[in-house]
Amino acid sequence: MVSLPEQKSTRGPERKSTRGPEQKSTRGVVPAARGCEPFPAVTVDASGIVLSHNAQAAALLARVAVGVALGEAAPAWLTEAHLRRAGGAGEEPPAWAEGRIGAHRVTALAVPGADGAVTWWLVGGNAPASTAREPARERVRAGLLQELSSELLASPDVDRCTAMTAQRAARHLADAAVVVGTGDGRTFPVTRCTADGPVAQQRIALDPGQLPGLEEALQGLPAVSSRWIDPRQVPSWAVPEGFVGGVADIGSVVVVPLPGHGVPTGCLVLLRRRRDAGFTPAEESFAQLFAARAGAALSVARDHTRRARSTEVLTRDLLPPALGRVHGICFSGGYRASVAGELVGGDFYDLYPAGTPEAETVAVLGDVCGKGLEAAVVAGRVRNVLQALLPFAADHTRLLTLLNGALLSSCRTPFVTLVLVTAVRQDARVRLRISSAGHPAPLLVRLTGRVEEVRACGSLIGVFADIEFRTAEVALQPGETCLLYSDGITEARGGPLGDVMFSEERLRAVLAQCAGMPAEAVTERVQMIVAQWVGQGPHDDMAVLAIGAPRDRRPTTVHEPTGGR
C-alpha cells in the first residue's frame, strides 16, 4: 500500500492542541474520531450525511465537509459500504471496506457510534510504527476472504461465481483482473473487469503460452512471481476495455492458479498500472489465498452445474410428452406430481402416433406403485418396454401379457396399473379400443352431458403370472371425449375440512359440465377443480389424458401439438 499524505485541513484554522484538527458537526454532535488521529477519519450519520472529519480526511477527500452527503465526497465503494452498515437489514455487514481514493489504495475500518453514526478510519500504507496497521490489515484481509467464501459458495452458477471473483480481485487486489477458465485446448472462457468497470465474459481462442505462467497455472502448477513476468508480454485479450492505456500502461502482473477439488478450475491474472507499486511478496501470498478460496467455490459451482445438467438430461425422457391432434383425433394431457416442485412421479401417460391415418394410434395412462423420482424411474422403464412392444398393439391381450412377463422378470419393478387405448378416426367419428389393467375405468362425456363408464377391466401388471383382460370398443361422435385418469384424482383429499376425497361422483359431475368441450378444455377444467379441492394439502400423483373427436372435418393426416403437459 502507499502511505497517505498527512496534510492540514484547508477548511478552518489549525487548532493548537496535541490532538489532530477536528471539525464540529452542524448538528452539534461531537465527532467520534478523536485523539492523535494518525489516519484520515470521517464520521457519517445513518442517512449518509457527514457529521465531522479531521484534517487528514480533508486532504484525502477534497470535497468532504460537514453537512455534505458522503456520496458527493467519497468514492462509490466507500458510500456503498456505509449504506450496507446503515441499512440495518439482514446479517451484520463487515466492518471493513477496501478500494481506491485517487492514487491511493485505502482500507476503511468502520467504528459504530451513537444514533447509528459510523466513523470510517481510512488506513493507508506506511503508517506510523506506533499504530496497529498490520493487525488491522490482516483483519481486513481475513474479512475479505470470509466474505468472498460466503458470497461465492452461495452462488452455484459458474458464470456469476467467476464474475464475482474477477470483481473482488480487481477492487481489492489490483487495478484489473482476468479469470481464465479451463478450456478444450483451443478456446477458453475469459472473464475480465477493472476495479470500477463492468464485467465482460466471453469464450475466445487463445494460446496460453502467450502469457508467462498462464499455461502452468491452468495445469495447477505453483504461481510465477510477478518479478519474472514482463508486463509488455501481456496479450491484448487479457486487458479489459476499461483499462485506459492498454498493455503499455501495465506496470506489474501476477498469474495465480485457481485450485479446485482435485483438478484446477483456471487461473487468476492481476494487473496493476505503472503508477502503482509492484506486488509485494505479502500481496502475492494473499493473492494465492484469495485464489484458493475462489477456486474452491468455482469447483463447487461447476460440480453443481454438471449435476444439474445430468439431472436435466436424465429427467427429460421421464417428463410427460406434449400432446395434440394426430390424424384428426385430439389428445390432451395434464400431470401434477405429489412432491411439490417436482416434475415427474409415479403416474405417466404416453402417445404413440400411427404412421398412417388408417392405422391405430396408441395411447396409455398408467400408475406405478410409489412416489417421487424413484417411482418416475420405474415409470420410465415401463414406458420403454411399452414402446418396444408397440408392434403387438393390435392385440391388447398379447401386448399386456408380454408387458406383465417383462415386469415379473425384473425384481426391482413393483406392480403397475394402466389403461391401453388404440384410436382411429373413421369419417367424423373416432373409434376406440380400450383395455384396463387394474386401473380406474375411463369415463365418456357424451354431447348430451351424460357421463358413461367404459366397461373394461383386467388384472394389474407385474404381480401374477396368469392375467386376464377384457377390451371394450366405443365410438366418439364429434364433440365427445373419453377421459383417462389416475386414482390420484378421485382419491385427492380436500374440501372445506381438508379430509374428504374428491371421489368419482364429483369427477362425473365436473365432466357433465364439460359436454361439447374440446379435449384440452376438459383436462384443464378437471385439473383446475381438483387443484382447488386439494388446496395446499398433500396429495398423490395426478394424471389425466383426454381423447376427443373434433367437431370440424379437417384433414386427418396432420399432427398439431396443442401444448399438452
N, C-alpha and C positions, 0 to 999 in steps of 0.2 A: 504494500500500500504506500501511497505518497503522503507525506505529512501535510497537514492542513495549515495554512498561514494563520498566525495569531496577530490580528490587526485590531486597531482601536475602532470603536464604533464612530461613525460619522453622523449619528442621529442625536447627539447631545454631548455636553461637556463630560470629560472623564472625571469620575469621582476619585478623590484622593482617599483611597482605602486599600486595605490589604486584600479586599475582595475584588473580583473582576467586575467590570461595568455591568449595571443591571438596569433594565427597563421596567417601569411600572405599568401595569395594565390600566387601561382607561376604565375598567370595571372595578378597580380598587382591590384586585386580587394580588397578593404578593406572589411573585413568580416562584415556581418550585425549584428552578435551577439557581443555586446559591453556592457560596463558599469560594474556593480558589478557582473553580471552573477552568480546568485545563483543556476542556473541549468546548466547541460551539454547542449551545443549548437553546431550545425554543420550547415554550410552554403553550399548548393549544387546547382550547376547550372542546367539549363534546361535539359542538356544531362545526368545528374546523376553523375557528377564529383565533388568531394569535393573541395570547394574553401577555406574554413577555418574551424577551430574548436577551442574550448577552452580546458583548462586543464581537466575540469570535463568530457568532451566528450572523451578525450584521455584515461582517466581512465576507463570509461564505455565501450568504443568500442576499444578493443585492437589493431585492425588493421587500425583504422582511420588515414589518413594522407592526406595532400594537394596533389591533383592530382590523388588520388585513386578513383575508381568507388565506389559509395555508396553501391552497391550490394556486394562488397568484404569485407566491413567493418561492415555493419549493417544487421539485420535480414530481412527476406523476407517481413514481414508485413510493415516495415518502407520503404523499397525500393519500394514496390507496391504503398504505399500511395504517395510517391514522384512522381512516374511515372503518377499517376492519375492527380496530380496537374499540372505537366509539360506538359501533353498531350494537354491541352487546347481545347478539343473537348467536345461537349455536355454541360450538366449542370455544374455549378461551383461545384467542389468536396469539401467535408467537410474540414475544417481547422484543423482537429484533426485526430489522429490515436491512437490505443492502442494495446499493446501486451507485450511480454516478451523480455528482454535482459538479458541473463544469468538467474540469480536467481531473478531478479528484475522485477516487474510489472511497466511498464512505459507508461505514456501518452505523446504523441508527438503533440505539437502545431505548426502549420505552420504560419510563418510570411513572406509574399512575399517581395522580394527585387527588385533590378534593373536587367534588362535584363533577366527576367524570373527566377532569382535565388530565392531560398527559404531557410530560416533559420528554422531549426527544433529545438525547445526547448524540451528537454527530461525531463519531470516533473516526479519526484518520490514522495514517501510519506515522511511524517515528515519533510517537508521543513521549512525553517526559517519562523518565525511568521510574519515577515515583508512582505512576499510575498503574492501574491493573489492566493495561492494554491487552497483553497477551491472553490472560484468562478470559477477558471479555470477548476477544476474537475467537477463542476456542469455543466459548459458549454459543457464539453466533454460528460458527461452522457446524457444531453439533446440532443446533436447532435447524439449520438448513438441511442437513442430512435426514433428520427425523421427519421434517415436513415433506421433503422430497419422497421419502419412502411411503408416507401416508397417502400423498396425492397420487403417486403412480400406481400403487397397489390397489387403490380404489377405482382405477380406470382400466378395465380389462381390454379396451380397444387398443390395438397396436399403434395405429396412426396417431391417436390422441396421446398415448403414452410417449411416443417418440417426439411429438411436438412439444409436450411439456418438458421433456428432458432438454431439448435444444433451447427453449426459452429460459429455463432456470440457469443453464450453463452460461448463456450469453449475458444474462443480467448479473450473475454473481461471480463468475469466474473469468470472464473475458469481455471483449467487445463484440464478438460474433462467435457462433457455434454451429458446427455441422455434424449431423449424425448420419453415418453411412451404415446401412444395414447389410446383412449377409445377402448376397445375390446368387444368381445362377452361373456366375463366372463371366458373363458378358454385361449384364445390366444389374444395377444396384439401386435400392431405394435410398434417396438422399433427402434429408430434411435440413433446411438452412434458415437462420434468422440472425438479426442483430439484437443488441440489448433492448432497443425500443421499437424495432420494426416487426412486421408481420412474419408469420411462418410460411415458408414455401416448401411443399413436398412434391416430389416427382421421382419417377424411375428413369434413370439415364444410363447410357452405355459409357463406361469409363474403364481406364486402365489403372488398377490400384498402385502399380509401380510408379505412377507419375508423382505421387506424394510420398516422400520418405517416411517410413514407419507405418503407412496405411496397410500395405499388404500383410505385414507381420501382425498388426493389430487385429485384422479381420480373421486371422488364424488363432487369435487368443494369446499371442506371444507378448512379453512384457513391453511396456511403453518405452518409446525412444525419447530421450531428454531433448528439451527444446534447444539446447546448445548445439545439437547435432543436425538440426533442420534449418536449411537456408530458406528464409521466407520467400525468396524470389522463385523457389521451386513449386510454390503452391499453385495448382492448376486453376483456371478460371471457374470451373464448375463448383469449386469449393468456396467461392466468395459470394456471400449473399448480396442481393441487389442493393440493399441499403448501406452497404459498406463503402462509404464515399472514398474515392481514391483507388479502389480496387487492389490488385496484387501489389502495386507499387507502395501502398500505404501500410502494408503488413510489417510489423516490427518483430513479432515473436509468434511461434506456432508450437502447440502441444498436440500430440496424437496419442490418445489413450484408448486401450481396448475396453469394450463393454462385455465383461464376462457374464455368462448365463449359467444355467443349471446343467453343467456337463459340456455344453458347447457354447462358443461365443455368439453373441447376438449382434455384433457390429463393432463400431468404434466411434469415439467422440473426438472431433477436431476443434481446438480452441484457437482463436485468432485475436491478437492484440495489435493495436495501431503502433506506429513508430514513436509517437509522442509519449507512450506509456512505458513504464519499466518492464523489463522482461519477466518471465515467470521465475520465481524463486524456487529452490528445491522444496520448501514447505508448501508452496502453492501447487506444485506439480504432484506432491504426495496427496494433498487434499483433493486434487482433480481425480486421482485414481480412486480415492474413497467414494467420491461423488459418482464416478463411472461404475463402481461396483454395485452401489445401490440401484442406479438406473438400469444396469444390465440385468440384475435380478428381477426387477419389476417388468422389464421388457420380456424376459424369458417366461414369466408367469402369464403375461398378456398374450404372447404367441401361443403358449400351450392352451390357453383358454380359447383362442381363436380357432386353433386346429380341432379342439374337441367340439366346439360349436359347429364348425364346418362338417365334421364327421357325423354329428347328430343330425344335422340338416339333410345330409345325403342319405343316411340310413332311414330317416323318418319319411322322406319324400315318397317312397313307394308304399308306405303304410297309410298315407292320407287317402280319404275317400276321393274318387275321381270326379272330375267335372262332368255333369250330365247335360243332356239337351235333346234335340229332336233327331231321331235315327229312322231313316226310311219311312217318314210320315208318322212315327209314333213318338209321343212326348214322354220324356223321362226327367224326373226331378227328385233330388235327394236332400236330406238335411241330417246333420250329425252334431251331437254335443257330448263331449267326454264327461265322465263322472268326476275327474280330477280337475279342479279349477286351473286354468292356464294351459292345460294340455290340449293337444290337437287330435290325439288318437287314443284308442282304448280297445275294449273287447268286442264292441259292436262293429260291424262293417257292412258295406254294400259295394257291389261292383256291376259293371256293364260291359258286355262283350258284343259289339255291333256285328251284325251279319254282313257277309261280303256282298250280297245282292238283296234287293227288296223282297224277292220271293222266299229267301231263307229266313230262318227264325233268329231273332236277336235274343241273347241270353242275359238275364238279369238275376241277381242273387242278393239277398239280405240275410245276414247271419249274426249270431251272438255266441262268442266264446266265453267259457267259464273264466271269471277273473276280471280284474280291473287294471287300469294303468298301462304303462309301457310294456310290461311282460305279457299282458293279455293281447296288446296290439301286435307284438311279435308273433304270437301264436296265430292270431287272425291273419297276419301276413303269410304264414306258412300255408294256412288253409286256402287262402286266395290263390297262392301259387299252384297248389295241387288242382284246384278247380280249373284254373286256366289250362293246365296240362291235359285235363280230361274233357275239354270242350268238344273234341271230335265225337264224343259219345252223348252230346247234349240232346240229340233227337230222342234218345231213350232215357228218360229221367231215372228210372229204377236202376238201370245199369250204371249211370254216372254216379248216383248216390251210393250204390253198393261199392263201387271202386273207391270212392272217397272214404267210406267207412273203413275199408280194408287198409287204406294208406294211413289213416289216423290210428287204427289199432296197432299197427306195426311200429308206431313211434311212442315210446314210453313217456315222452315229455309233453304230449299233446292231450289236454283234457277234452271233455265232451263238447260238442258244438250243436247248436240248433240253427236251422236255416230254412229259407223259402227259396225254391228254384222256380224261375219263370222263363218260358220261351214265348216270344211275341212276334207276330207278323201282321202286317196290315193287309186287309182284303177289302178292296174298294174303300168305302168310308168307314168301315168297322175295323176294330183291332181284335184279333183272336189271341187268347192267352191260354197256355197250358201251365198249370200251377201245381207244384208238389211241395208239401211241407214235411220237414224232418224234425218233429218235436217242437215246432215253433208256433207262436200265436197265428191263427188263421188270418189271411188278408181280408180286407173289407172293400166292398164295391160301393161306389157312390153313383147311384143312378140319376138320370136327369130329373126325375120326379122328387128327388130328395130322399128317396128310400135308401137305406144302408143295408147291404146284404153281406153275410159271411160266406167266404169261399169254403166249400166243404172238401178241403184237402187235409190229409193227416198222414202221420208216419212216425217211425222211430227216430229218436235223436241219434246223432252221428258220433262214433268213437267210443261206444260203450259195449254194445252187444254185437256178436258175430252175425246173428240172424236178425235181419231187419225187414220191415215191410213198409210200403208206401202206397198211397192212393193219389193219382193225378186227376185233377179237375180241369175241365175245359169251360171257359167263359168267353163271352163276346162283349166288347165295349162299343156302344153307339157313340157317335160324335158328341163330345161334351162330357162323357162319363170317365170315371177314374177308378183305378184299383190301387189301394194303399197297402203297402207292406210296412210293418213296424216291429220294433223290438219291445220286449216286456218292460224296458226302462220307461216307456211312455205310459203304459197303463198302471204300472206299479209306482210311479212317481208320487211321493208323499208331499202334501202341502195343504193349501186351502186356508180357511180362517184360523184354524188351530194348529196348522202345520204338520198334522199327523194322519191325514186322510188320503187314501190312494186316489189317484186320478180316475182309474177304473175304465173298463171297456165301454160302459154305459155313457160316460162323459165323452169319450172319444167318438162314439157313434153320434152323439148329439152335436158335436162340433162338425163332423163330416156331413151331417144332414143339412147344415147351413152352407156347405160348400158345393151344392148341386150346380152343375154347369160351369164351375170354375176351371181354369186350366190347371194342369198338374203342378206347376211351380207355385201357384197361389194356394193350392191345397196344402203342400208341405210347409209353406211359410206360415199359414194360419195355425196349423197344428202345433208347430214349434212355438209360436208366439203364445198360444193359450196355455200350453204345458209349462213354458218358462214362467208365465205369470202365476200359475198354480204353485210351482215349486218355490219361487222367490229365491232367497239366498240359502235355502236349506240344502242338505245333502241329497244326492240322487244317484242313480245308476247311469251307465252309458245309455244314450237315447239316440235311435236312428230311425229315419223314415225314408221310404222310397215310393214315389207315386208314378204310376204308368197311366197315361191318358190318351184317349182318342181325340185328336183335334177336330174342331168344327169345320175348318177350311178343307179345301181339296187341293192343297199344294202338292207338287211332285213328291213322290215317295222315295227318291234316291238321295235326298240331301241329309247331311248330318250337321245340325246347327247347335253348338253349345249354348246353353242359357244361363251359365254361371252357377249351376247347382253346386252345393257344397258337399 
